[in-house]
């Protein structure tokens, strides 16, 4: 079947792919590239984008490219021997006699047991002659045993749902490097921002004309069923996994305690232990569904003792699964900022003191705290005083002078206690950073 699928790929036309703000250059190495991210965020199309680059810009012959998706029903039940079939096909077609290099793309490679050793074997056998790109919807591609097995042989690319800039491009609205907008452009950008936060950045959802919420609910069900329950082989209380995930989605940006969650479900007759909840949280994180962050402290013990905050990888999932009657824009804005910071590979924490002053995001670069960020959707006088007061207290404690409040629409600078605080609208933060 492997041979038939390779022939089928050669004969078919590539699907239309849209350009994203992704660094294709990271794939132009002899290292194995592992592309990881939540299901349906665009990993397959990132592969196709690279394939298109090879065909159009590098003059690569399509017969140099081999592509397999291990979620293709034709390959089920999955077998470790498929990797031997790949090697046999390379030799049978004399690909390395015909071409100096071939390109092997394996979608959802981690679905096959033993894939790590097989991949290393292929890499070592054809070193320098075969470029390997794999993808996965689970952080098993990042596990220590995999990293140890392929030390010095691989480079990881973390993929997220569309950024706001990519979302605008998908809607045929380009900002390029423009930072000053007309009133009409600003109005359109804010309209698109509302849509982005309500529907999220999954490419298929963005391009859909209708049924966006239905698609998002289907995604959520697939992630829970296929990437958590099935992959982690959860048998006991499997029905609770979806309930716990929904609970977390309805408590986005809140502090949460595993003990309190255990008590909450126990009160309704669904007993679940704290260690089991800890495992489930790890499974959610491995499937890239949630982003937990810890309190900032220079003491590791303190970080572990305090409650965490939780964010969802895509605001559209929050809107589609929320039990609330209307959007909580403050929390949705905060969630959007958290995801963008992670997209930019920031090391993030929250800060809180014994008087309950709190700062949403503490950005750490190396050994230093570089930036403190508050997110405030409604920047009225009372809210500003609260947010600014917490920023200043945190600033003095952590010795950080770069203070930022991300708002709905306000942009200016304030001076408080001799310290400068900047405010910028969310859309500018998402388009141009801070």
Secondary structure, 3 states (H helix, E strand, C coil): CHHHHHHHHHHCCCCCCCCCCCCHHHHCCCCEEEEECCCCCCHHHHHHHHHHHHHHHCCCCHHHEEEEECCCHHHCCCCCCHHHHHHHHHHHCCHHHHCCCEEEEEECHHHCCCHHHHHHHHHHHCCCCEEEEEEECCHHHHCHHHHHHCCCCEEEEECCCCCHHHHHHHCCCCCCCCCCCCHHHHHHHHHHHHHHHHHCCCHHHHHCCCCHHHHHHHHHHHHHHHHHHHCCCCCCCHHHHHHHHHHHHCCCCCEECHHHHHHHHHCCCCCCCHHHHHHHHHHHHHCCCEEEECECCCCHHHHHHCCEEEEECCHHHHHHHCCCCCCCHHHHHHHHHHHHHHHCCCEEEEEECCCCCEEEEEEEECCEEEEEEEEECCCCHHHHHHHHHHHHHHHHHHCCCCEEEEECCCCEEEEECCEEEEEEEHHHHHHHCC
